[in-house]
């Protein structure tokens, strides 16, 4: 499959044009499903609306959503987009600040909050909140529209983030992330009990060719980047385990992809297969118990627990720790009670 992207302007509207050529071995699947798989930042509803509006062509002819994509089909999708690529709209969103000085602050991000504006998420993000509470936050070169950010965590992951308030602080923090001297540990609830109970995952990871939303392992650096996670079981709970993961590198979805790679996806991680029962009994009561846990914590069970670094201005060593959020605590409590009574 080949894919190209470009944008143009027409009457103050920016259009994104995606040009995709299906692989020679492409299976016959619906056009809307095909485009949803290939364009992870575009919803299926938006794709279907574009098809209905005649903004999708196959081999230069308009096509319907139920058209079956054939090998080597040439597909063009045009989407109108508001030109906000670098614009950040300030919003009065409460922030949980655990530390702040003249140079930086440390935020405890709730699950469900997107870190920075992107397609489908122009508002309600952490950056929108930062733009309201703080003026003139610095930006890294090539990172326009993301003031103050030197790292990020996934939307449905909770926990600690450090934000730079000055250019000097941003450069100093970025250097520590680049050299992997930042201390970052996460707590994750995973399916099963990893063997050995303590170890290191060291593999190349990158975006899956079949689904750009998913990060997968590769045999060498030709397709991915080296990613290293050190893990240890904190609390085995028979069918699941509470695991501490210490990041040596910081790749996209690193912990989620690594735990999937070793056969222990995060609990309720829909992207990596953890949103179904992977360990345990076949009894109806057990299934109901697990589904109830999914409802209590409708996200991947991952929390950025500790964050440590050298202050880029004062050279003081700082270390912060975040309590598990209520949904995570509730699910852990239910698992502990379950294994103690069954």
C-alpha positions, 0 to 999 in steps of 0.5 A: 500500500502507498499513501500520500498526503497534501493540503490546499486552501480553497475559500479559507478552508484547508483540505486534506487529500489522502491518496492511497493505492491498495496493495497487490494482495489486498483483500476485498473489504468495505471502502469505509472499513479500509479507510478507517484502518488506514487513517487512524486519526479520522473517525469512521463517521467522518469517512462515511460522511465524506463518501456520502458527499462525494469526496471519495473516489476510487480509480477517479470515480465516486464510490459508496461506503459498501464498495469492496476495495480491490488490489491496486485500487487508487483511492483519493479522500478529501476532507475539509479541515479548519486551519488550526495546525499551530493555533492553541485556543486557551480554555479554563480547564482545571489542572492538578499541579503537584509542583511549580516554580518560575521555570517548570511545573509538574501536572497530574493528568487525569485519564481521558484528557488528551495532551495536545490538540490534534485532529478530532481533538482541537479543544479540551486538551492539556495544552488548551488548559496550559494556554489559559493558565500560563502565558508564552510557554516555550516550544521546541523546534518542529513542535509548534502548537505544543507549548511547554511540552517535552513529553506526553502520555496517552489520552487514557493513561493517567499520571505525571507530566513535567511542563517547561515554562521557559526556553532554558528549562525546555532545552534542559529537560529535552536534553535529559529525555534525549539522554534517557536520564529521566526517571519514569515508572508506571504501574500497569495491571496486566493479564496473567503473570509475566515470566520471569517476574522481573526482567527487561524487554528490549525490542524495536517497535514502530507503527504497524503497516496494517494499522497505523494506530497500533505499535508493534515489534520488528526484528531490527531498526529498519522498521522500528526504533529500539525501546527498552522497558524494565518491569517487575511484578508488584502484586500477583493476583492469579489471573492479572498482575500489578506490574511496575514498568520503568522506562529507559526509552520513551516511545509511543505506546511503549509499555502497551506494545511491550506488554502485548509483545510478551503476551500480557496485554494491559487490562482493558486495553482495547487497542492491544487486545486487553479488553477481553478475558484472556485468563481465568475460568469459563464460569458466567460469574467470573465473566460478569466480574471481569465485565464489571471491572471493565465498566469501573475502569473503561480504559487501559490500566496504566498510570504514570506513577513516578517522575524524577529529573534534575532541575534544569536551572537549579540542578536540584534532583526532584522526584514526584509520586502520584497516587493511583486514581480511584478507578484503578484503586477500585479495580485492584480492590475488586481483584484482591477480594475476588482471589481471596474468596474464590 
